């Protein structure tokens, strides 16, 4: 199936033959659906924290961070904004003047966008709708030919407008999504405020340039020093594409086609972060300053929950290891209750958990995930599912996408859900000896995704690695905490920027 030239190209990418063969086999066999037991709800998998308790937790978090806890924020920011402007592109490229609802709303709300003043400076004729929309998505701002937002990464789109410094009610400046994340980490991160962006190679210099323009002013405003780092998705995490008959897809020059493996590939990048706590949030889920209060409060609260659980986990592991073969029945029972009640790992009914079972469950990376009430947004949610590793038949908490659920049961299982995953995670990735976990050990490689794509007019099938907060963290200890809907304001299309949360 592979030529010597193929193998040389694999080696150049850092991919071994066995991994490619495994991926081809995945296309042939497909990925199994998750064995989901039920949706997680408040009182059964989701912990409710009221504002008073959140404030207590936030104060605890603040004290620990002040003592020198190493905190870092991790922001997957590689995503291009092309889908954000999909309907605008269709209008520009279409052969008629018919406007979709999205185009109509953009034109009507033009002055409410943070990039409006950039548009004004271009001198676009507001009487020509197609010229206005084209100027938003096409061209190059530096050359004065358009804003070119459709070619920019989401992280470098101006999301929110603020009064310009030194003005009296006149003039605004736009703050990009990346800058909003810099502000957030200044409000709940440690000192220095550390943040890591994963970006596409072609946009690396743009991110660094934007950060250089704003970081001094933000550091002065919030009284912090920043440590900003970047990484790219490694070519070694790309996945092979296949033809509809599951044979490797070859380009015109005969080379096997590889495609980026999706955000699940970023588990490699996450594993290189050296911090005690890592906060993860998608690049487009940010709000302006006047709405950041809840976000900051509940970020700190989630951090405190993680720290308290970690402290108890470490205590039990030290007691178990200290006792050696003489672990008492009382300690084993105490640990089992903690594992099932607090760490949400349930052994099969009638199963007698051994000390080795308990120790394995304790000695894993930990994530505490914020969950919001589902108000109709598409995406993954919280479920109880059978574990793929460890004790067969045990169930634990998982974040599952609809595509991972058997269609025959999807309606019932998702209909029973009340909450949605906003990708609001706090991760503790050190073991009780202070060593970083090897995160690759905790990935369920049978939870990938297969999708239909095309290249050069030819159909192909693509494979995504287990999602970063799905299968890539399948064997982590997972705890769900309810957070207010005010902490969730994603921007999936340009029209979302007209929502009240972004004004």
N, C-alpha and C positions, 0 to 999 in steps of 0.2 A: 504493500500500500504506500510505503514511503521510499523515496529515492535517497541516494547519498546526498544530493543537493538539498533535499528536504531536511535531512538530519542536521546538515551544516547550518541551515537557517534556524532550526529549532535552538541549536546551541547558541547562536548569535543572540537570540532573544532570552536565553536563560531558561528555556523550557525543555524538559526531558521528554523522550519519546513515550515513556510510560504514561505521563500526564496527558499527552495528546490522545493516546489510545483510549484512556479512561474517558476522556471527553467525547470521543466518537461513539463509544459504547453507551454513554448517557443518552445520546440522540436516539440510538436504536432501542433502548429499553425504556426511556422516559424516566422522569423523576416521580417517585411515589407521592401520593397526597399525605399530608400530615394526619396522624391518627388523633383527631381532636375529640375531646370528651365533651366540653361545654364552653360557653363563653365565660370569661371572668367578669364578675360584677362586684359592686361594693358589698363587702361582707363575705365574698367568696372569691378572693384573689386580688381585689383592689381595696387598698386602705384609704379611708377618707380622713383627711387632715383639715380641720377647720382653721380659720385665720388666726385665732389665738394660739393654737398649737403650732401653726406654721411660724409664728413670731418667736415662740420659745425655741423651736428648732433652729431658726435663723440665727438667734443669739448664740446658741451652742456652736454652730458652724463658724460664726465670726470669731469666737474665742480660739477655736482650734487653728483656723487660718492665721490668726495673729501670732500664734506660737511657731509658725514656720512651715505649715503644711504646704507641700508642693502641689499647686493646682494648675491645670492647663485646660484650655478650651480647644476642641477639635471640630473644625467646620469643613465638611465636604463641599467644595466650591467649584468643582470642575464643570458643573452643568452649564450648557449653553442656553441662551435665552431664546433660541429660535422657536421653540414650542410656545413660549410666552407671547409671541407676536404672530402666531400661526394665521389667525383670521385677518390680520393686517396685511400680511404677505399675500394672502389669497385675493384681497381687494386690489392691491397694487398690480398683481400679475394677471388679474382677470380681464376679460375682454369687454366687460360692460361696467356701468356706473352703479349697479345695485350695491347697496351697503348692508352688511350684516348688522345685527344688533350691537355687536362688540365695536365695530367701526363707528356706528352712530354715537355710541356712548363715549368713545375716545374723543371724537370731534366735539361733542357737546361739553365734555369736561376737560378740555385741553389745558386750561389755565390752572387746573388743580394738580397737574403732574409736576413732580420735582424737576423734570427735565425741560419744563416749558420755556424758561428763560434762555436755555441753550437753543431752543427752536426759534425763538424770537430773533436771536442774534444772527441766525442764518438768513433772515429776511424772506422766509417762505410766504408765498401768497396764500393767506388764510381763506380766500374765496375759492381756491381750487382744492377740494377734498383729497384727490388722489395725490397731488403734490405734497400736501401736508403729511399724509400717511407714509408716502415714500420717503420723505425727509426723516421720519422717525426711525424707520427700519433699515434704510439703506444709506450708502454714502460713508463719508469719513469726516468726523468733526474737525480734526486738525486741518484738513484740506478745505473745509467750508462747504462740503458737498452733501452733508446730511449728518444725522446723529449716528447712524449705523448700529442702532441698538440690537437689531436682530442678529448681529454677528458677535455681540459682546457676551461674556459670561454673566450670569445673573448677579454674581457678587459685585460687579462693577457697573450695574444699572443704578441710577439715582432713584431711590425709593421715596425719600421724604424731604420736604422743604422746610428750612428754618430761616428765621430772619438773619440777614447778613450782619456781621459784626459792624458796629458803628453806624447803623442806619436807624432811622426813627420811623418805623412802620413801613418803610419802602425797601424793596429789594430782598431777594431770598438767595440762599445757597442750597444746593442739593447734597444730601448725604447718601452715599451708596450703601447697599446691603452690607458690604464688607466693613464699612465704617461703623454701622450700627452694631455689628458684632464686637468691634473694638471698644465701643462705649459699654456694652453689656459686661464684657470681661473686666473692665475697670471697676464695675460696680459690685461684682461678686467674686472676682478672682483674687488671687493672692498678690503679694508684692515681691517681685515684679509681676505685672499682669501678662501672663503667657498665653499665646494663642497660636494655633497651627491651622493653616489652610491647605487643603489638597486642591491643586489647580491643574488645568491642562497645560502642557508644555508651551503651547503657542501663546498662552496668556500670562505666563509667569512674569515677564518683565512689566506688563501692564499692572498686575497686582502690586508688585514691588514699587512701581512708580507712584501709584495712588497712595499706598501706605506712606511713602516718603513725603508726599504732599501734606498729609493730614496728621501724622502721628505726633509731631511736636506740639501742635495746638491742643490735641486731645489729651496728651500727657499733662500739659499745664493745667487744663480745665479740670481734670479729674484727680490730679495729684498722684499720678502713678508713673512708673517707668514701664515701657512695653518691651516684651521679647516676642517678636513675630517670626515665625518660621513657616516654611512651605515644603511641600513635597508633591510629586506627581505619581500617578498610577503606573506602576512598573510594567514594562513590556512582558515580563515573565508571568504576569497575571492575566494576559490576554487569553482568549479562548478560541479554539478552531471553529470555523464555519463549515457547514456541510450543504450539499445539494439536497433536493427533496428526497432522494433515495438514500440519504445518509452516508454518501461517499464524500471525502474532503472536497470542498469548493476551491477550485483553482482559478486564479486570475489569468488574463490574457498571456502573461509571460510564463505561465506554468507554475507560479508560486502558490502554495496553500495560503488561503486567506485567514488571518487572525483578526479578531475584533476585541475591543475593550470588554473586560469581564463584568462590568457593572460595579455598583458601589460596594458590593461584597468584597471586591479585590482590596479595598482600603483597610481590611483587617490587618494587612501587612504594614501599612503606614501607621495604624493605631498602635500596633505592637512595638513600634520604635519610639513612642512617646514615653519619656521618663518623668513620670509624675505620680503622686499619691492618689489624686483624684483627677479624672478626665471628664469634662462636660462635653456632650455631643449634641449638636443642633444643626438642622439643615440651614443652608445659606439664605433661603428666602423667607424664613419665619422670624421676622423682626418687627418691632413696632417703634413709633416715634417716642421721644423722651417722655412726654407727658403721660404715656401709658406703660412705661417700663416698671412701675412699682410692683405689680403682681408678679411679673416675670422674675425680677430680682429676688423678691421675697421667697417665691416657691423654688427657685434654683437653690437658694441657700438651704431651704427646708429639705429638699431632696438630698443635698450633700450631707446634711446632718443625719438623715435616716441611714444613708450608706455608711457613714462613719460609725454610728452606733451598732449597726449590724456587724460590721467588720470587726469591731472591738470584741463583741461577744463570740464571733466565729474564731478569732485568734485565741481567745481565752480557752475555748473548748478544745481546740487543736493542741494547745500546749498541755492541757490537763490529760488528754488522751495519750499524747506521746510521752508525757512524764510517767504515766502509769504503766506503759508498756503492755505486757500481756495480762496485767492485773487490773484492767479497767472494771470497775464495779458495775453491777447490774443497775444500781441507782443512777450512776453517771450516764450509762448507755441510754437509759430510759429518758433522762433529762435532755440529752442531746437529740434523741429521736423526736421528742415533742417540739424542740426548738426548730429542728429541720423541717418538720411538717407544718408547724403553725406560723413560724416567722419567715422561713426561707421558701415556703410554698413548694416543697418537694414531697409528694405523697407516695409512699410505698404501696404496692398492691395489697388489697385486703387479705389479711391472714399471713402476710409475709413477715418473717422475723428478721429484722435488719441486723446485720452483724456490725461489729465495730469498724471493720474495713469498709462496709457500705457507708456508714455514717461519716467516716473520715473522708471518703472520696467526695461526698456531697459537700462537705464543709470546705475542702481544699480546692476551690475553683474561683475564677474571676467573678466579681459581683457587679450587677448593674441594678440601679433603682430607676424606674422609668415613670415619667409623668404621663397620666392618661386624662384626656378631656372627654366631656360628654359628647356623644356623637350627634351632630346637628346636620348630618347629610353629606359631609365631606367624604370623597372616595379615599380608599387606602386601607392599610392594615389595622388590625385591632387586637385586643388582649384575649387570650384563650388558655384553657387548660388542655394540654396535649401530652400524649405518651412520649416519653423520652426515647431518643434513639441510641443513647449511650447509658451505661450504668445498668441498673436493675430492670430487666424486661417487665413491661407493664406498669412501671411507675409513671406518674404524671407530674408535670411541672408547668410553670407559666411560660408561654411563648407569645411573641408577636407574629401573627400570621397574616399574609396577604390573601385576598380572595382566591387567587389562582392556586394557592397551596391547599385549598379545601375541596374535597370531592364534590362535584356539582350536584350529585344526588342528595347531599346533606347541607349544601351551602346555604340555602334559604333558611332552613331551620336554625343552623348554628349562628349565622350572622344576624338573623332576626332576633335571636335571644340576647344579642350584645347590646350594651348601653354606652360603650366608650370607644374611643378612637385613639390611635397612636399618633401623637404629634411629633415624634422623634425628639424627645426631651429626656436625655439619658445622663445619668451620673455613673461613672465606671470606676471601680476600685480594682486595680490590676496587679497588686503585689500580694505575695503569699505571706504567711505569718512570720516568715524569717526575713521579710523585707525584699525578697527577690521578685523580679518581674515574672509573671506567668508567660509561658509560651502560648500565645493566643491561638496559634494554628491547631493546637491539640484539642480545642473545644469547638471546632467547626463541624457541623453535620454536612458532609459533602453530598448528601443525597437530597438536598433541599434547594437545588438550583432551579433555573427557569429556562424554558425554550420558547423562542418567539420566531415569527415569520418575518423575514426582511428581504431586501433585494439589493443587487449591485450590478450596475451597467445593464439594467433591464433584465437580469436573470434572478430568479427566485432562489433564496437560500434560507437555511435555518441557523439561528444564532443561539448561543448559550450564555446565560449569565451565571456567575458564581453565586453561591448562597448569599442572600442579602446581608448587608452589614449588621442590621439590627434584627434580622430573621435567622437564617441558618448559620451565619457566621458566628452568632452568639448563642446557638442552640443549647450548648452544654454549660452555659454560665448560670450561676445562681441569679434568678430574676425576681424582682419585687415590683409590684405596680402600686403607685400612689396617685390618687385623684388630684388634678390641678385645675384651676379655673379656666374656662374657655377664653378668658382675656389674655392668656399666655400663648394663644394659638392664632396666628394671623398670616398664613402662608400666601405667597404670591405665585399662583400657577399661570395666570394670564395677566396681560397688562391692565385689563379692566379691574382686577383685584386691587390695584393701587388707588382706585377711586372709592374703595370701601372706607367707612368712617375710621377704622383702626389705622389707616395709613395717611390720615389727614391731620 
